[in-house]
Amino acid sequence: MIVIKGILIISLFLVCFQSCEKNKNKGDFIVEGKVINIGSGKPIDSVLVILYGGNPLSNPLMPDFNDNPPTGNNDTAYTNDDGEFSLIVKNESAAFLGWQKEGYRDGEIVWYLDDFKTKSTESGNKFFSPGIKKIIIEYEAECSFLPIFKKNGINTSKDSLIVSIASFRYPDSFISYRSFFGKSPFKLDSDLGYCTGDAFFHFKLDFTDNGIWRSRIDSIYVDSFKTYSDTIYY
């Protein structure tokens, strides 16, 4: 029994030590930032921004993550006319940020080391050390690219067209695509036609012309919250 008691005492000591060790870096998280339309570069007002206290990755089975789960210690703000906001949560060892406004999606954080002059190499929306964080959220205004593709010249039932799409951030990388066969015109469906507003939407057309494959790369400027639905000839 003496041995068992000794083990229990040691176990309790380790639990206490680990708990104290995990929470030793608690402090205040202050996030100062701005939300902009990534297409136009202009600030976005009335964006709901929330700073959540706690570690969303917290898991006692994963010792690399601080066991400090979110408990509702949050702060919220709406951006002003200049897109600015400031948030603080106190006595936490981790925090994470969320934001929302109807008509926008796929925001990405750019971190700064000082007063928005020098960019940092940090990424993501999670903070694991207390202190002041300066960030800019690049938010994408929604719009749609839903054109009709129509072939010039000879148009036969044996023709093929492949439409490839590039994202706003990687205009030279054509990843998503849709294949069409037979006589044009062809209409691009909505699941492929999401684009970033106030920016150029880049696309690539690979098509057959008398059995020979040809390519064409082009771009169209699309305003925020608009749907581009004109005819594109190839």
N, C-alpha and C positions, 0 to 999 in steps of 0.2 A: 504493500500500500504506500509505503514511503516513496518508492520509485514512481508510482502512478501520480501521486501528489506533486512530485517534482516535475514530472512531464507537464501536468496541468498548469503549474505556475509558469514554466518556461513558455508554454503555448500562449497563455494570457499575456505574458510580457511581449512576445513577438507580435501578437495582434495589435497591442497598444502601440508598439514601436512602428509597425507598418502603417497604422492609421495616422499617427503623428507625422511620419515621413511623407505620406501622400499629401497631407494638407499643409505642409510647412511653407509652400510657395503661394499661399492665398494672398490676394490683394485686390486692388481696384482696377477694373478694365474701363478705359475711356476710349471711345471710338469717335473720331471726328472725320467727317467725310462729305462727299458730294456725289450726287447721282446725275449722270449725263446720258443723253441720247447718243449712242456710239456712232450712229450714222451721221448726224448733223453736228455733233460735238456740243450741243446746247444743253443747259441744265433742265432737269425735269422736276417740276414742283409736285407736291401732294403725294409723294411716294411713301408708303408705310414702311418704316425700317424698324426692326426689332433686334435688340441685343439680349440674347438668352444667357443667363449665368449657368455654368456647369459644363461638363464635358459630354457631348453627344456620343462619343466613342467609348464612354466609361464601361468597363467590364472587369469584374474582379478576377476573371480567369485569364486576363491579358495584362500582365504586370507592366508592360510598356506604357499603358494608358493610365492616367490618374483616375482613381476611383472617386469621382466627384460628379455624380449624375445631376442633371437639371432638376431643380426643385421649385421653379416658378419665380425665381429671383430675376426678373426681366425689366427692361426699360424700352419704351417705345417712343417714336417721334415721326412726324411727317416733314418731308423736306419743304423748305421755304421757296420763294420765287427764284432764288439762285441755286436751287437744288441741294442746299446745305442741310446738314443735320449733325447733332451731337448727342451721344448716349453714354451712360455709365451704369455699371453694376458693381457692387462692392462685395468684398470678402469672398471672392471666388478664386479657384486655381485654374479655371478655364472658362471660355465663353465662345459663343458662336453667333453669327449674324444672319438674318433673313430679311427679305424685302419683297414688296408686292405693289403692283399697280395694274389695273385693267388696261389691256392693250399693249402690254410689254411682256417680254419673256427673255430667258437665257442671259441673265445678267452675269457679269464677270468682274471680280475685284482686282484693281491695280493698287499695289501697296507702295507707300512712300516712306523714306527715311526721315524726312524733314517736312518743311511747310510746302508740300506738294511741288517740290523742285527736283528731287532725286528719287528715281524709282528703285524699289527694293526687289530682291529676287524671290521674296516670299509669295505664296499663292494660297488660294482657298479662302473660306469664310470662317475658319476656326482659329482661336487664339489660345495659346497654351502658356503664356507668361503675362502677368499683370503689367499695366503701364498704358501709355497713350499710343493709340494706333491711328495712323492717318491713311485714309484710303479714298479711292474714287471708284464708284460702281458704274461700269459701262453697261447700260441697259439697252436692249434691242427693241425698237418699236416694231410691232407686227405689221405685215403687209403680205400680199399674195401675188404670185407670178403664175397666171393661168392663161397663157397665150394659145393660139391655134397655129400649128406649124403646117405650112403648105409648100409643096415642092414646085419650083420653076421648071419649065421645060417638060420633057417626057415623064409622065407619071403612070407607072404600071402596077399591076397587082403583085409583081415580083420584087418591088422595092422594099427597102428596110430603112428605118431611122432609129438611132439611139440618142436619147437626150440625156446628157450628164450635167449634174448641178454641182456648183462649188459654194461653200459657205462664205459668209461675209469676211470672216477672219482669215480664211485660207483660199483666196480667189484663184490660186493656181492648182489647187487640188480638187479634181472632179471625182467625187465619190459616188453620190447617189445617182441613179440612172433609171430610165424607162425605155423599153424597146417597143417599136411599132412595126407592123408588117403590112404590105399592100399599098393601095393608093392613098395618098394624103387627100384631105387635111386630117391632122391628128390633134387631139386636145390633151394638154397636160393635166393630170388629175391633181386634186387639191393636196393630197398627202405629200407630194413632192414639191409643191409650189410655194411653201413658206419661205419668206425672205425677210431681210432686215431693212426697215424703212429708212428713207432719206439716204440711200446709198445705191451703188450699182450692183445689180444681180448678175453674176457671171454664169454662163452656161456654154456647153459644147455640143455640137451636132455632128454625129458620124452617120453618113447616109450613102446609099448606093446610087450611082448614076450610070445607067447602062451596064450594070454589073460590076462597076468599079467603085471601091469605097473612097469617099472623100470626107474631109473634116472642115469644120468651121467653128471658131471660137468667137463669142460675142458677149455683150453685156447690155443691160437695160437699167436705166435709173427709175426707181420706184419710190414714191412718196410714202411717208408713214400712214398707216391705216387705210391704204388704198389697195385696189386690186388691178394689176396690169393684165388686160385681156385682149390685146391687139393681135393681128396676124403677123407672124414672122415667116418670111420666105427664105428658102434655102435651095 
